Amino acid sequence: MKKLLGGMVVVATAAGVGYVVYREVLSDEARENLKKMVQTVKKSYDRINEVISSVRGDVMPEDGPLPNVQTTMRQWKDLGY
C-alpha cells in the first residue's frame, strides 16, 4: 500500500512540476512547438495503427459468405441436404 501511495505522490508531483514549467517557464513559441510535436506524434500513431490493422487483416467487410462457402453450400443442397 505504501508503494502505491508513494508512486501516486511521485506521479502527482511530476505532473504539477510539468504544469508549472509549461505555464511559467516556456515561451509562447516553445508552447506552440510542443503542441505541434504532440499533434505530429498523434498523427503518426494513427497512421502506424492503420498500417498494422491492415496487415493483420482486422478490417474485413461483411460481404456475405465467401465464394468457397457458397460453392460448398450449393453442393450440399444439390445432394439433398
Secondary structure, DSSP 8 states (H G I E B T S, - for coil): -HHHHHHHHHHHHHHHHHHHIIIIIS-HHHHHHHHHHHHHHHHHHHHHHHHHHHHHT------SS-HHHHHHHHHHHHTT-
